[in-house]
Amino acid sequence: MISILNNMSCPGLYCGRTQLSNYELSECGPCPRGFRRNETTYICELCTDEPFFYDWLYLGFVVLLMLVLHCFFIDMISMRRSFNKDILILHSVACIEVTVAAVISLILSHPIGKLTIHSCKVRSIADWYTLLHNPIPNYEKKVYCTQEAVYPLYTTVFLFYGLCLIFMILFRPWLCKKYLPRQSKMSIYAALYFIPILVLMHALIGGLLYYCFPHLVLVLSVISCAAHFAVKLDQSIKSLIVSTLVEPRNLVILIGHWCLHAYGLISITQMLNPSLHASLILLIPLPALFYILTARFTDPSKFQF
C-alpha cells in the first residue's frame, strides 16, 4: 500500500493528478479551477466546502473598499459642504453599481445561478502564491503547478472589479452629464485610476490583504475619522459637536466611520464569543469622542518653540 502511494505521489505543495476519461490518472500537474489535490491520494478533488465567516468578511471588505472609494471621490469633486439632490443621485448610482457587480459575481461563481459559492479552504498564505511553489524534482526540470488554490477568493475579486468598471462606464457618464456635468466626470477619471490599482494590489498582495484586512479597516477608519474632524477651522468642543449633529453631511460621514469601526471589530473577533465581542461595539464612538475632547490640547498655536 505504501509503495502504491509513493508511486502516485506528486512533488511540491500543489501538484496533483486528474482522472482522465479512460479512468486513468494523468501526470502530476496543476489541478483544474475549482479543484484541490487530496493530501493522501494526490488526486485533484472538486472543492465543495462552504466559505468560512471570515471568507465572507473578506469579500465584504472588497465590496466596501470599492464603495467607499467611489463615494469619497464623488464627495471630494463636488466641493460642497452639504448634500443635495445631484450628489445623492451620484452616490446612489455608485452604490447600485457596486451592489449589482457583487451579486453578479456571486451568481457567476460555482454553483452558477445561486447566491452562494463552493470554495477551497485557505490553509496558509502560500495558497495565494502557488506561482512561487512550482517544484523542481532532483533540481532537474521544473513542474508547473500554478493554480487557484483559494478558489474562488482570487478570481471572483477580479471578476467583481471588472464588472464595477463595466457598469460605471455604461451608466455613470449619462448621469454625470445630467447631474453636475462639470465636476462629476472627475469621479469617473478617478475610478479609472484606482480600479486598476486595486486589481494590481489584489494580484500582488491579495494573500496579505486576506490576513490583515480587519486591522487595516480598523486603523484606516480611525485615521480617516480624525482627518475628517481635523479639517474643521473651529476645533472647540462645542463647534465640533454642533457641526456634526446639525449638518447632515457630517453626521452621515461620522456614522459611516462608525460602521467601518464595527466591521473591523467584527472581522477581528469573528464573534467567536458573542456576549463578549458584541459588547465591544459600544467602543465604536470612542475614537471620535477622544478627538473631540482632546482637540484643544493639540492646537499648534498654543505650542511655543
C-alpha positions as MATLAB code, in Angstrom:
seq = 'MISILNNMSCPGLYCGRTQLSNYELSECGPCPRGFRRNETTYICELCTDEPFFYDWLYLGFVVLLMLVLHCFFIDMISMRRSFNKDILILHSVACIEVTVAAVISLILSHPIGKLTIHSCKVRSIADWYTLLHNPIPNYEKKVYCTQEAVYPLYTTVFLFYGLCLIFMILFRPWLCKKYLPRQSKMSIYAALYFIPILVLMHALIGGLLYYCFPHLVLVLSVISCAAHFAVKLDQSIKSLIVSTLVEPRNLVILIGHWCLHAYGLISITQMLNPSLHASLILLIPLPALFYILTARFTDPSKFQF';
ca = [
       0.000    0.000    0.000;
       2.821    2.392    0.894;
       4.617    1.646   -2.382;
       1.426    2.403   -4.354;
       1.037    5.766   -2.625;
       4.688    6.564   -3.274;
       4.229    5.859   -6.973;
       1.161    8.138   -7.068;
       2.707   10.941   -5.032;
       3.453   14.295   -6.614;
       6.219   16.777   -5.753;
       5.585   20.184   -4.288;
       2.626   21.547   -2.383;
       0.050   21.832   -5.151;
       0.818   19.314   -7.900;
      -1.838   16.651   -8.304;
      -3.258   14.079  -10.686;
      -6.578   14.357  -12.537;
      -8.789   11.473  -13.582;
      -8.863   11.024  -17.367;
     -11.780    9.800  -19.485;
     -10.347    6.253  -19.571;
     -10.331    6.164  -15.739;
      -6.572    6.503  -15.649;
      -4.637    9.224  -13.844;
      -2.716   11.991  -15.536;
       0.840   13.019  -14.822;
       1.472   15.370  -11.936;
       0.423   18.891  -12.779;
      -1.885   21.744  -11.753;
      -5.395   20.906  -10.619;
      -8.253   22.411  -12.675;
     -10.027   25.531  -11.412;
     -12.243   24.640   -8.500;
     -10.221   21.529   -7.627;
      -7.635   20.917   -4.903;
      -5.411   17.880   -4.503;
      -6.089   15.343   -1.788;
      -3.048   15.235    0.503;
      -3.366   11.462    0.876;
      -4.100   10.231   -2.651;
      -2.684   13.271   -4.558;
      -5.789   13.215   -6.772;
      -7.436   16.530   -7.643;
     -10.849   16.668   -5.981;
     -13.696   19.101   -6.528;
     -13.926   21.735   -3.793;
     -17.348   21.627   -2.146;
     -16.570   23.447    1.118;
     -18.710   26.329    2.293;
     -16.781   29.584    2.829;
     -15.947   30.446    6.420;
     -17.460   33.521    8.046;
     -14.035   35.142    7.713;
     -14.058   34.471    3.945;
     -17.380   36.273    3.594;
     -15.993   39.162    5.640;
     -13.032   39.384    3.268;
     -15.307   39.521    0.226;
     -17.382   42.132    2.027;
     -14.222   44.146    2.633;
     -13.502   44.140   -1.102;
     -17.017   45.416   -1.837;
     -16.855   48.059    0.911;
     -13.468   49.285   -0.292;
     -14.821   49.845   -3.787;
     -17.938   51.612   -2.488;
     -16.008   53.848   -0.072;
     -13.574   54.938   -2.798;
     -16.418   55.783   -5.183;
     -18.258   57.800   -2.535;
     -15.064   59.525   -1.390;
     -14.187   60.829   -4.852;
     -17.796   61.815   -5.632;
     -17.893   63.799   -2.404;
     -14.450   65.298   -2.968;
     -15.054   66.528   -6.513;
     -18.435   68.039   -5.619;
     -16.649   70.560   -3.350;
     -19.819   71.113   -1.330;
     -20.307   71.028    2.424;
     -23.876   69.765    2.271;
     -25.861   67.150    0.408;
     -28.184   67.988   -2.449;
     -30.243   66.051   -4.954;
     -27.469   65.763   -7.548;
     -24.859   64.455   -5.098;
     -27.275   61.946   -3.551;
     -28.170   60.588   -7.003;
     -24.496   60.037   -7.863;
     -23.880   58.314   -4.531;
     -26.941   56.109   -5.070;
     -25.829   55.144   -8.569;
     -22.358   54.211   -7.313;
     -23.950   52.067   -4.601;
     -26.182   50.329   -7.156;
     -23.220   49.698   -9.480;
     -21.176   48.065   -6.727;
     -24.108   46.047   -5.370;
     -25.118   44.684   -8.778;
     -21.493   43.818   -9.578;
     -21.171   41.926   -6.273;
     -24.406   39.978   -6.824;
     -23.492   39.017  -10.393;
     -20.024   37.935   -9.263;
     -21.619   35.523   -6.777;
     -24.119   34.255   -9.357;
     -21.338   33.521  -11.867;
     -19.309   31.570   -9.283;
     -19.796   27.841   -8.767;
     -22.586   26.778   -8.320;
     -23.706   29.102  -11.097;
     -27.023   30.824  -10.597;
     -27.029   30.797   -6.789;
     -26.064   33.440   -4.224;
     -23.653   31.047   -2.576;
     -20.274   29.645   -3.504;
     -18.268   26.474   -3.080;
     -14.692   27.122   -2.107;
     -11.343   25.552   -1.370;
     -10.334   26.245    2.221;
      -7.411   28.597    2.753;
      -4.755   26.649    4.666;
      -1.836   29.072    4.612;
      -0.653   32.253    2.932;
       1.248   30.083    0.432;
      -2.118   29.112   -1.078;
      -2.355   32.626   -2.515;
       1.022   32.401   -4.250;
       1.192   28.985   -5.899;
       3.319   30.550   -8.631;
       6.190   30.674   -6.138;
       5.894   26.986   -5.245;
       6.453   25.171   -8.538;
       8.720   22.233   -7.567;
      11.967   21.211   -9.253;
      12.366   17.455   -8.564;
      16.012   16.464   -8.228;
      16.919   20.005   -9.369;
      16.303   18.984  -12.971;
      13.055   20.128  -14.636;
      10.512   22.451  -13.045;
       6.977   21.117  -12.757;
       4.464   23.923  -13.257;
       1.537   23.551  -10.863;
       0.309   27.145  -10.606;
      -3.414   27.146   -9.813;
      -6.097   28.926   -7.789;
      -5.716   27.054   -4.517;
      -8.009   29.546   -2.756;
     -10.847   29.183   -5.253;
     -12.835   31.386   -5.744;
     -11.448   34.118   -3.461;
      -8.842   35.093   -6.035;
     -10.654   35.161   -9.392;
     -14.022   36.308   -8.043;
     -12.459   39.558   -6.851;
     -11.024   40.190  -10.336;
     -14.463   39.496  -11.806;
     -16.019   41.942   -9.346;
     -13.546   44.701  -10.210;
     -14.146   44.154  -13.919;
     -17.929   44.323  -13.548;
     -17.649   47.502  -11.462;
     -15.609   49.119  -14.220;
     -18.032   47.995  -16.947;
     -21.156   49.202  -15.119;
     -19.543   52.525  -14.301;
     -18.581   53.135  -17.929;
     -22.037   52.111  -19.160;
     -24.198   54.159  -16.799;
     -22.247   56.825  -14.932;
     -21.340   59.127  -17.886;
     -25.002   59.649  -18.786;
     -25.875   60.639  -15.231;
     -22.783   62.801  -14.845;
     -23.809   64.677  -17.981;
     -27.170   65.494  -16.382;
     -26.079   65.995  -12.766;
     -23.027   68.148  -12.033;
     -21.682   67.959  -15.603;
     -18.541   69.936  -14.805;
     -17.282   68.232  -11.652;
     -18.798   64.734  -11.599;
     -16.846   63.474  -14.596;
     -13.724   63.672  -12.442;
     -15.111   60.859  -10.260;
     -15.082   58.646  -13.362;
     -11.485   59.594  -14.143;
     -10.532   58.812  -10.533;
     -12.147   55.360  -10.765;
     -10.252   54.678  -13.986;
      -7.111   55.066  -11.896;
      -7.981   53.412   -8.591;
      -9.709   50.310  -10.024;
      -6.564   49.180  -11.930;
      -4.556   49.938   -8.787;
      -6.892   47.698   -6.755;
      -6.540   44.951   -9.369;
      -2.745   45.187   -9.192;
      -2.811   45.155   -5.375;
      -5.022   42.071   -5.333;
      -2.768   40.288   -7.811;
       0.407   41.021   -5.847;
      -0.622   41.169   -2.179;
      -4.061   39.542   -2.140;
      -2.905   36.994    0.418;
      -1.528   39.665    2.735;
      -4.767   41.646    2.495;
      -6.733   38.498    3.307;
      -4.939   38.109    6.622;
      -4.569   41.758    7.634;
      -7.716   43.451    6.322;
      -9.506   43.501    9.739;
      -6.700   45.510   11.316;
      -6.366   47.613    8.170;
     -10.061   48.569    8.278;
      -9.869   49.467   11.961;
      -6.713   51.585   11.667;
      -7.721   53.417    8.488;
     -11.214   54.150    9.798;
      -9.725   55.761   12.924;
      -7.258   57.807   10.848;
      -9.934   58.945    8.390;
     -12.249   59.883   11.276;
      -9.519   62.077   12.760;
      -8.811   63.605    9.347;
     -12.497   64.438    8.939;
     -12.529   66.421   12.188;
      -9.098   67.952   11.571;
     -10.228   69.950    8.529;
     -12.659   71.961   10.680;
     -11.469   75.517   11.246;
     -13.022   75.757   14.691;
     -11.587   72.953   16.863;
     -13.539   73.774   20.009;
     -15.602   71.025   21.611;
     -18.868   72.871   21.114;
     -18.222   73.612   17.443;
     -17.194   70.030   16.617;
     -20.284   68.586   18.312;
     -22.736   71.114   16.858;
     -21.359   70.880   13.305;
     -21.579   67.096   13.471;
     -25.144   66.956   14.750;
     -26.590   69.864   12.763;
     -25.052   69.267    9.320;
     -26.435   66.074    7.684;
     -23.268   65.517    5.643;
     -21.043   65.468    8.720;
     -23.444   63.166   10.563;
     -23.575   60.711    7.659;
     -19.769   60.683    7.389;
     -19.436   60.039   11.131;
     -21.975   57.191   11.018;
     -20.078   55.764    8.044;
     -16.867   55.776   10.088;
     -18.665   54.052   12.944;
     -19.912   51.371   10.557;
     -16.334   50.782    9.407;
     -15.199   50.601   13.060;
     -17.871   47.961   13.687;
     -16.872   45.994   10.580;
     -13.238   45.994   11.666;
     -14.123   44.782   15.171;
     -16.391   42.044   13.829;
     -13.683   40.913   11.387;
     -11.024   40.764   14.103;
     -13.137   38.924   16.668;
     -15.314   36.981   14.179;
     -17.836   37.000   17.047;
     -16.386   33.776   18.421;
     -17.581   34.836   21.880;
     -20.832   36.688   21.057;
     -21.567   38.019   24.542;
     -18.086   39.483   24.989;
     -17.356   40.584   21.439;
     -20.777   42.185   20.923;
     -20.073   44.438   23.899;
     -17.039   45.816   22.055;
     -19.440   47.532   19.664;
     -20.065   50.018   22.479;
     -16.489   51.262   21.957;
     -17.220   52.401   18.394;
     -17.810   56.106   19.263;
     -14.637   56.225   21.386;
     -12.178   57.486   18.685;
     -14.499   60.339   17.692;
     -15.136   61.313   21.316;
     -11.427   61.129   22.090;
     -10.624   63.529   19.237;
     -13.356   65.985   20.205;
     -12.304   66.057   23.865;
      -8.562   66.376   23.189;
      -8.513   68.591   20.077;
      -7.981   71.792   22.104;
      -4.784   70.347   23.603;
      -3.249   69.809   20.156;
      -3.769   73.307   18.728;
      -0.391   74.217   17.120;
      -0.829   77.894   18.010;
      -0.591   77.011   21.719;
       2.840   75.431   21.354;
       5.827   77.691   21.842;
       9.189   76.713   20.410;
];
